[in-house]
Each structure stands twice: as C-alpha cells, then as structure tokens.
C-alpha cells in the first residue's frame, strides 16, 4: 500500500476556481495481533509498519525486549493490514492475564487499559548522563523538517525524530497520527541498535501525556516539540526524569522539567 494518494479536487480562490490534484496521506486499519488475538486496531499511514508494531508492543508494555518476539509477520488484506506477533511463553501468559482483567474493549491512544488509574499510570524513571546544548534543542525542529518527505508532499502528517547531541536529527518516522509516528520511531531505534538514553525525541505536535509515557517506557530522557505540552504531560515528565522542551521554534524554546540536562556548552554537571 502507498503512503499517499493523488486525489482530484476543486480549488476555490479569490480569483476563481480550478481543477487540482493533491497528494493526500493514506491511512488504513492496522491490527496488532499477539499470539492469535487482536490487541488493538489503529488507523495508520501504511509505511514503516514493522517499526510501528515493534514500537507499539514496547510502549504498551506488551514486551520489554525485542528478544521476547519469537516470530513476526505482516499480512495484507483487502481492508487493512495485520501485524502478527508470536511471543515467548512468559510474555504470552502475562498478556493473557492482562486481557482477562480488561473491563471493556481496547481503544486508541491509551490501548489495553481497564481503569482510570492506568490511564495516568506510573512509568519508569529514566536514568541517563545525557547532556544537550541549548543549540541542540533550538535547532531540533528545524532539523526534523529535513526528514519530512511525506509531509512535504501532503502537508498532513506528523513526524517524530531522534536527536543525538552535536549530530542533530539522525532518524525520523512519519504518520498521520503523532502517537503512531513516535511508536514507529521507537521501533526503528530498537531495530537499529541505537541507545535511546543518549538522545532526545523530537515531535512536530503538541505534547500529550501518552507521548511522555511512551518515551519513559522506551528510556528516552528528553522530549522536544514545536507546540505546547499539557499540564499532565509536564507532571509526568517531572516524575519520570524526562526533560520536556516545548515551543521549540524560531531559535528558542521553553523548558518545563529537568532543565539541568540543557546547557550552552553541553558540559557534564552534577
């Protein structure tokens, strides 16, 4: 399946109307199936779906290590795509127990939870010696733009990138959904053997609590975005040891948690 489709339309402007063709991002249902049972169905852009599936499995706590996946395949259907995992016995048993306690159907965004407490669940505290310079952060979203080929075509997708100190954005993934873009990025980081504790995630979106949760579970210690965070996202970032930088555009940014990781010289500090 293609990530975008050329679609005819009619453009209305002050000078009149004209026929157009626009490149629009595609989205399809993607079923995430574990040991024969569907855990979630997400609408996603059909590109980098193996990265997406692995990132989803990690950030939803279904697995804690890629080695717990014994087999993986993707199956195309007329109406969508299945990503099929076969898990090790211990993870399969843990997931089966989790399913038995679920009170309702799985939804999007916060998947596979059964209580309000789980929606704002505690997450691991990220431990790292990462230091970023102020210029690393200030240039992060500009650097991400160089990795947004699908957005250049469609003007309708989010991107998530991984920034390394002094090197800029070295990896990025795109999707119509910001959560999906981050899951794709996390899956790609793990598959490529990059240490998540030594860089920052960079987002084109606002920062919601789910994005902080995903970074904490992946071990990413800093999260940078072009737009605003929510109050809950800031509180969770503080709890999780994550540096949260928002409004990163025009050469500036605002820091809301763990500012000690950011300094002009990127020198080690206590």
C-alpha positions in Angstrom: 0.0 0.0 0.0 1.2 3.5 -0.8 1.8 6.2 1.9 0.0 8.8 -0.2 -2.5 9.0 -3.0 -3.1 11.7 -5.7 -6.7 12.9 -5.3 -8.7 15.2 -7.6 -10.4 18.3 -6.2 -11.6 21.8 -7.0 -9.7 24.7 -5.6 -11.7 27.8 -4.7 -9.6 31.1 -4.6 -10.5 34.8 -4.8 -9.6 34.8 -8.5 -11.9 31.8 -9.3 -11.9 28.0 -9.2 -9.7 25.4 -10.9 -9.2 21.6 -11.0 -6.4 20.3 -8.9 -4.8 17.0 -7.9 -3.5 16.9 -4.3 -1.2 14.3 -2.7 -3.0 13.2 0.4 -1.7 10.9 3.1 -3.2 7.4 3.2 -4.4 5.7 6.3 -5.5 2.2 6.8 -6.6 -0.1 9.7 -3.7 -1.9 11.2 -4.5 -4.8 13.5 -1.9 -5.6 16.2 -2.3 -9.3 16.8 -0.5 -11.1 19.6 -0.5 -14.9 19.7 -3.6 -15.0 17.5 -5.6 -12.4 19.5 -6.1 -8.8 18.4 -5.0 -6.3 21.0 -5.7 -3.1 19.1 -6.7 -1.8 15.7 -5.2 1.6 14.8 -5.5 3.8 11.8 -2.0 4.5 10.5 -0.1 5.5 7.4 1.0 2.3 5.7 4.7 2.8 5.8 7.3 1.6 8.3 4.7 -0.6 9.9 7.2 -3.2 11.2 8.8 -0.3 13.2 5.3 0.8 14.3 4.3 -2.6 15.5 7.5 -3.1 17.5 7.3 0.3 19.0 3.7 -0.2 20.0 4.5 -3.5 21.6 7.3 -1.9 23.7 5.5 1.3 24.6 2.3 -0.5 25.6 4.2 -2.9 27.9 3.3 -6.0 25.9 7.0 -6.8 25.6 10.0 -5.3 27.4 12.7 -6.6 25.0 12.6 -7.4 21.3 14.0 -10.8 22.0 10.6 -11.7 23.5 9.2 -11.8 20.0 9.7 -15.3 18.6 8.1 -14.6 15.2 6.6 -11.6 13.3 4.8 -11.2 10.0 2.6 -8.7 8.3 -0.4 -9.9 6.3 -2.2 -7.6 3.7 -5.9 -7.8 3.5 -8.3 -6.0 1.2 -9.5 -3.8 4.0 -6.3 -3.4 6.0 -3.1 -4.9 7.4 -2.4 -7.4 10.2 0.8 -7.3 12.1 1.2 -10.7 13.8 3.4 -11.4 16.8 4.2 -14.7 18.4 5.6 -14.0 21.9 7.7 -16.1 24.3 5.7 -18.1 26.8 6.2 -15.8 29.7 5.1 -12.7 27.8 2.1 -14.5 26.2 1.0 -15.6 29.7 1.3 -12.0 31.0 -0.7 -10.6 28.1 -3.4 -13.3 28.5 -3.7 -12.4 32.2 -3.9 -8.7 31.3 -6.7 -9.4 28.8 -8.8 -11.4 31.3 -8.9 -8.3 33.6 -9.9 -5.9 30.9 -13.3 -4.4 31.6 -14.1 -3.1 28.1 -12.9 -3.1 24.5 -9.5 -1.8 23.5 -9.4 1.8 22.3 -6.9 4.1 20.6 -4.3 6.3 22.2 -4.3 4.5 25.6 -4.6 0.9 24.5 -5.5 -2.1 26.5 -6.2 -0.4 29.8 -9.1 -1.1 32.1 -9.1 1.7 34.7 -8.7 5.5 35.1 -5.6 4.8 37.2 -3.9 3.0 34.4 -4.6 6.0 32.0 -2.2 8.0 34.2 0.0 5.1 35.3 3.4 5.5 36.8 6.3 4.9 34.4 9.9 4.0 34.9 12.3 6.8 35.9 14.7 7.4 33.1 18.4 7.3 34.2 21.0 8.8 31.9 24.0 11.1 31.8 22.7 12.8 28.6 23.5 16.5 28.2 22.2 18.7 25.4 23.3 22.1 24.4 20.8 24.9 24.0 21.6 25.0 20.3 20.8 21.3 20.0 17.3 21.9 21.3 16.7 25.2 19.5 17.6 23.6 16.1 15.8 20.3 16.7 12.5 21.0 15.0 14.3 22.7 12.1 16.4 19.6 11.7 13.4 17.4 11.7 11.9 19.2 8.7 14.7 17.7 6.6 13.2 14.3 7.3 9.6 15.0 6.4 9.3 13.9 2.8 5.7 12.7 3.2 4.7 16.0 4.9 6.4 17.9 2.0 4.0 16.1 -0.4 0.8 16.2 1.7 1.2 18.9 4.4 -0.8 16.5 6.6 1.5 14.2 8.6 3.3 14.3 11.9 6.9 13.4 12.4 9.0 12.0 15.3 12.7 12.2 15.1 15.7 11.1 17.3 18.3 13.7 18.0 21.9 13.0 19.1 23.9 15.7 20.8 26.1 17.5 18.3 24.7 15.4 15.4 21.2 16.7 15.0 18.2 14.5 14.0 19.7 11.2 12.8 16.4 9.2 12.4 12.8 10.0 11.8 9.4 8.5 11.0 6.1 10.0 9.7 2.5 9.1 10.2 -0.9 10.8 10.2 -1.0 10.2 13.9 1.5 11.6 16.3 1.4 8.6 18.6 2.0 6.3 15.6 4.9 8.4 14.5 6.5 8.1 17.9 5.9 4.3 18.0 7.5 4.0 14.6 10.5 5.9 15.7 10.9 3.9 18.9 10.7 0.7 16.9 13.3 1.9 14.4 15.6 3.0 17.3 15.4 -0.5 18.8 15.8 -2.3 15.5 18.9 -0.2 14.6 20.6 -0.8 17.9 20.6 2.9 18.9 20.9 3.7 22.6 17.7 5.5 23.5 19.2 7.0 26.6 21.7 9.1 24.7 19.3 11.3 22.7 16.0 13.1 22.5 12.7 12.6 20.8 11.6 15.5 18.6 7.9 15.9 17.7 6.0 18.1 15.3 2.9 18.0 17.5 1.8 19.2 20.9 2.9 17.0 23.8 0.3 14.9 25.5 0.7 12.6 28.4 0.8 9.5 26.2 3.9 10.7 24.4 5.7 11.1 27.7 4.6 7.6 28.7 6.0 6.2 25.5 9.3 8.0 25.9 9.6 6.8 29.5 8.9 3.2 28.6 11.5 3.4 25.8 14.1 5.0 28.0 14.3 8.3 26.1 15.3 11.1 28.6 14.3 14.2 26.6 11.3 15.2 24.6 11.2 18.3 22.3 8.2 19.6 20.4 7.2 22.5 18.3 4.0 23.1 20.2 2.6 23.1 23.7 2.6 20.4 26.4 -0.4 19.6 28.5 -0.2 20.1 32.3 -0.4 16.3 32.8 2.4 15.8 30.4 4.7 18.2 32.4 3.8 16.5 35.7 4.5 13.0 34.3 7.8 14.2 32.7 8.9 15.6 36.1 8.1 12.3 37.7 9.8 10.2 35.0 13.0 12.2 34.9 12.3 13.4 31.4 13.4 16.8 30.1 10.5 18.4 28.4 11.1 21.3 26.0 8.2 22.9 24.1 7.6 25.8 21.7 10.9 24.9 20.1 10.8 27.1 17.0 12.4 30.3 15.8 15.6 29.6 17.7 14.1 29.4 21.1 12.2 27.0 23.4 10.6 26.7 26.8 11.8 24.2 29.4 9.2 22.6 31.8 11.0 19.8 33.5 14.6 18.7 34.4 16.3 21.7 32.8 19.7 20.5 34.2 20.3 18.5 31.1 20.4 21.6 28.9 23.3 24.0 28.9 25.2 26.2 26.5 28.3 24.1 26.4 26.8 20.6 26.9 29.3 20.1 29.7 28.9 17.5 32.4 27.1 18.7 35.5 26.4 17.1 38.8 
